[in-house]
Structures are given as structure tokens and as C-alpha cells.
């Protein structure tokens, strides 16, 4: 093999490895100095509960608690089910090769959306957030606001970025992504669930999560 071919092959290998090592696409990432996402510490994370409840005086703290519980446990459960590996770029590669059933960012967001929608929230509202749509750096999350609030006032919930470990931030303060709302995509994904026959009958997996969020014996996990 010629020296040039060896160099090119090595460069290609290193390029792929570098992409896989980044949890987000560095080409599109924006760094806002002094700002960062926050790791949820548990399904009862008090900081996230308070932040959701503080969106508006109308927010029911009980709903905020259930949202945190579902968001946190969804990440942990799917990480086991999908056999998620670090970094997220490697999981994406495995999914696209057929070696994993799930783990792409829109799959994390869709699963979380369906579980949170099943709560039938009265004081909180769900939004579909997307950043850099149509590019290799595209990412999707669920954003939560108080009922009737604008998308830009919301809190993003992201299980993809750290491989099933829930992180959150004010949607306008994410140090790595520039978020926009996609109302049509939210509607489309909820309608897809309805077409699949889950409108009147909650799927077993979502039902388990709903039961868990209401059971005080499980809230310390």
C-alpha cells in the first residue's frame, strides 16, 4: 500500500473516531461562557422540580414532580433497553448499522414526549425543540413550559446528550445548541402514537411509568 494511501486511511479512521468521541457535533456547537446544562441527580431532583414549578404561579408542584420523575426514569430505562454506550455519537453509529434498537436523539425525545403526554398535564405544556435541523448536528429535545407560555420561557429535558443521564437547562441558555420550536413535529409525533392505537389505551411501558410516578414507595430511586 502506498504511503499516501496509508496516510489517507489513517486520517479517515481518526476523523471517524473524533466524531464519535464528541457528545455533540463540534462544528455546530456554540459555547456561551459561564452557562451550562445541569445534571438531574435523581427522580426526585429538587432543583429541577423547583425550576419547573417556578415557571408560573399557576404550575402545580405535583405535576412538576411527576414530570421530573418520568423524565429521569425514562433516560435510565431506555439506556438499559437500548444498551446505550458512550459517547452518543457511537450509539448513533450502532443504531444506524442495525446493532442497536434505539438511541438516536429524536427517539429519546419521542419516548419522553409520549410518556409525559400520558400524564394529561393541566398546568404544564410540552413542546418539541430542534436545533440545526436538516444538518449532521441536528438534535431534538422536549421543552416544558407553564400552560400558555412561549417556547423561549421553557426548560429543556435531554436524555440523549449524556447517554441516558437527564440534563436540563433554560432553553435560551443552552451552551451547545440554538433551540427553535417545531409545533408541527410535536403534533405529528402525537398523531403517530394515536394512529398506532394508543390514544385510548396506554401502552404497557408508559403505564408502568405512570404507576411508578404515582407510587410514593418508588420516588426515592
Helices and strands as residue ranges (DSSP letters): H 3-21, E 38-39, H 46-53, H 61-81, H 88-96, H 105-117, E 124-131, E 139-146, G 151-153, E 155-158, E 167-170, G 171-173, E 180-181, H 183-193, I 194-198, H 204-214, G 216-218
